[in-house]
Amino acid sequence: MSAVTAFHFAPASALACKARLRTCITPRRRSKQPLPSIPSSNFPLPCRGFLRGRKFGSLVSGSCGDDGGGILGPSPPSVQDHDVGDAKDESSGLGDAYLGYFVRMLGLDNDPLDREQAVVTLWKYSLGGKKQVDAIMQFQGCLNLVVNLLKSNSNSASEAAAGLLRSVSSINIYRRSVADSGAIEAITTLLGLPSLTPEVKEQCLCTLWNLSVEEDLRLRIATIETLPLVISSLDDEDLKVKESAGGLLATLALSESNHEILVELCIIPKLAAALLTSDEEGSKIVKKEAKNVLLELAKNDYYRILIIEEGLLPVPMVGTDAYKSFEPSLYSWPSLPDGTEIEQTSKGPSRFGASELLLGLNVNDDSLKIEEAKQNAIIGRTRQQFLARIGAIELDQEEKSSTVTPLQKRLTLLPFLDGVARLVLILGLEDESAVIKAAESMADASINEDMRTSFKEAGAIKKLIHLLYSENDAVIKAAIRALERLSLSSSIALAMEAEDVVHPLTNILTKKNMSDSILDQIMSILSRILDPSKEMKSKFYDGPVHGTSRSLEAPRSSCTSNGPEGTTSASPDRIRGMLDSSIICPLVEILKSESPNLQRKAASILEFAALTSSIVDAAILDDMESGLQAIFHQKILTESDDIEGERPEKYMLEVEEAGLAISSGCRLLTKLLDSEEFCNKINPAHFTSVLREILKSDIPVNHKDWVAACLIKLYSLSSSKGGFNDPINTEVTLYETIPRLVETMKTSSSPEAQEGAAVELNRIISEGVVNSTRAVAAEGGIFPLVNLLGEGNERTADAALSILYNLSMDSENHAAIIAAGAVPVLRRIVLSQRPQWTRALRLLWTLPV
């Protein structure tokens, strides 16, 4: 039974649409109720075969309606197909009765083919715009029937159902209705099917993309079940699927709460690889969405490090106007980016400028080798300077959407080679706000040795030091922060020293009203450059380095070799000349501060200054004694009871910092005691009393060595003057030597070190040092001694057995010796009649076994 189709005169657009589609939908004979006659002038009904094709499957409804399409970031393209335009014009006259019939045909009791035809027709109808979607949404329960069709065995029905959900979800007021209908869960199940076609997958991902505009819906989408399926879609062969997945991830990344799960699913390496592919191999849309995701993740310090480790560098966008001040040197003899001058092989001018073009390199010299870092610096500098000269350095990043985000907060991602050169280029511009952004980005990017070396080879050191002379405090702060991060590398610290960074830093240090963070960064840079251990090594070594003779005490020019090949160091005499009383006074004041970290660095720099007699004279000030007393009186050592019980982790950290500061102060005091004038100004008895208390405190054992050394030197000076006669060696032995030897037996992996510690400990106990056995037991030395007794060589076993026997004289140690497993070890020694078996037997008799 078939229905007769009534034809009426229709507008030209309707006739054209009908001529293209050629046929109308007719009911299946298997359906229980025939389809009604629908005037072609009111609704263009396409044939089933045409709708199943890819043409309508690729149509999207991203921005239809008055209040629709509010997608953050790049949204799916709006509908522009010619057929859809005709449908929008003609479908306005469709009666509600006919539309309701197609909605009813979605019911579960209808024939699957009719349900498929109905959902395809409704999808086609929804592409007309918001008015058509409003008409569909008047029927309650329609979305639930559409969601049920997602799992249809027909790919055409699944694609149409997902497409219809995509059209509805593009309207703001209907997004929550789509989510409440179970679309998110159904799409997640659908995406997990291995046989899913690219057309269906694209519509599903775009539906989730539309829903993710709402922040609360992002949390429902970004689950451990859905996200892996979306991320795996980035590897799909279909380009539309990749782009849809990238757009969905970019929107999900707008919520900071989703960042953790995205990183845990290893999204950063995948997106970085997509961004680093060549333009010929990758999609521009996928790259754009990948950059949006990574830039959102880069707001977190830890995630930014992960992005940098994948080969991408966050670079600030400063605007094309900032680059107008760039003036490349076109007629000077070229040099490497770090300022190293290239030897001019041709004295006369080149006829065609070939000498300048080839950078003056002597290609005939086989010994000439340029490191990879220098080559990358040259290539990066050439690229970025070329883009700056033609005014196209940021044109590819500036888009219409950039007006949403202020220029001050915008970033882009560049590969290392271009990113490093771009940051160094910005440092030389006149725009101070751009310079500040570049310096801060450089500090954030200096996460490892390779990155710091890249900045050094690109010429960042000279430009940052030049910024220290700026009159803008913000510029100075940004430059100091970048230099502090770069100075973590010892080779770069030498390069800074050669570039005379000490002079501007000491000038800044004398200024008042300086923030604690800037003061700490300046002190960090100076303490790494003015390292007393480096200076002491230079006094005892004067051997050849790379085939050349080096001596720090020999007369040199402003820059001399010191360290790796090609690294220069400033003259020590010039550095010492800067450390006069004007800088010594602020350092002594820092000693009186309450920060153990600042105290440690100040004491280290003062120790470096005290290595020469001229500086010692300047360092002997009236308040030097009060500065040393302040560093030895750490609050954590007097207030330990309250903090240790409530926050043990914080207590251990603060005790560690206090130990470092005290150890540095003891080194400084030990050095200053070489000066007779200084010794006459201080009270050795007072310092001895203070250090004796510190020796008994809870600071780590490895920080007590300088305390013990300083105590012994103070006692020797006091004894020579006929002062007090308190024995210091005993306390040093009990609180420094014995704990250090026990720690060596516990933690050292070297049998020789363990043997030496056991022999030394046996010597101390055999000499009858008072309370030495109690000190060994209190430090937990019984267990490592039993281990050495069973596993060590004969010499180690002899020493361990002697110590254990002395410990057994105190009955309080019996339980610990037995618990450590000494009895079976002693029995084996006796039964095997090893050389120590008689003493082992004597120890067994002593123990209550």
Secondary structure as UniProt FT lines:
FT   HELIX           12..21
FT   TURN            29..30
FT   TURN            40..42
FT   HELIX           48..51
FT   HELIX           54..57
FT   TURN            62..63
FT   HELIX           82..90
FT   HELIX           91..93
FT   HELIX           96..104
FT   TURN            105..106
FT   TURN            108..109
FT   HELIX           112..126
FT   TURN            127..128
FT   HELIX           130..136
FT   TURN            137..138
FT   TURN            140..141
FT   HELIX           142..148
FT   HELIX           149..151
FT   HELIX           155..169
FT   HELIX           172..174
FT   HELIX           175..180
FT   TURN            181..182
FT   HELIX           183..191
FT   TURN            194..195
FT   HELIX           198..211
FT   TURN            212..213
FT   HELIX           215..221
FT   TURN            224..226
FT   HELIX           227..232
FT   HELIX           233..235
FT   HELIX           239..252
FT   TURN            253..254
FT   HELIX           256..258
FT   HELIX           259..264
FT   TURN            265..266
FT   HELIX           267..276
FT   TURN            279..281
FT   HELIX           284..297
FT   TURN            298..299
FT   HELIX           301..309
FT   TURN            310..311
FT   STRAND          312..316
FT   HELIX           320..325
FT   TURN            337..338
FT   HELIX           354..357
FT   TURN            358..360
FT   TURN            363..364
FT   TURN            366..367
FT   HELIX           372..390
FT   TURN            395..397
FT   HELIX           400..403
FT   HELIX           407..409
FT   STRAND          411..415
FT   HELIX           416..427
FT   HELIX           432..445
FT   HELIX           449..457
FT   TURN            458..459
FT   HELIX           460..467
FT   TURN            468..469
FT   HELIX           473..486
FT   TURN            487..488
FT   HELIX           490..498
FT   TURN            499..500
FT   HELIX           502..509
FT   HELIX           516..529
FT   HELIX           532..540
FT   STRAND          544..545
FT   TURN            546..547
FT   STRAND          548..549
FT   TURN            552..553
FT   STRAND          559..561
FT   TURN            565..566
FT   STRAND          568..570
FT   HELIX           572..578
FT   HELIX           581..591
FT   HELIX           596..609
FT   TURN            610..611
FT   HELIX           613..619
FT   TURN            622..623
FT   HELIX           624..632
FT   HELIX           635..638
FT   HELIX           640..646
FT   HELIX           648..672
FT   TURN            673..674
FT   HELIX           676..681
FT   HELIX           684..695
FT   HELIX           701..703
FT   HELIX           705..720
FT   TURN            721..722
FT   HELIX           729..732
FT   HELIX           733..737
FT   HELIX           738..747
FT   HELIX           751..766
FT   TURN            767..768
FT   TURN            770..771
FT   HELIX           772..778
FT   TURN            779..780
FT   HELIX           782..791
FT   HELIX           794..808
FT   HELIX           811..813
FT   HELIX           814..819
FT   TURN            820..821
FT   HELIX           822..831
FT   TURN            832..833
FT   TURN            835..836
FT   HELIX           837..846
//
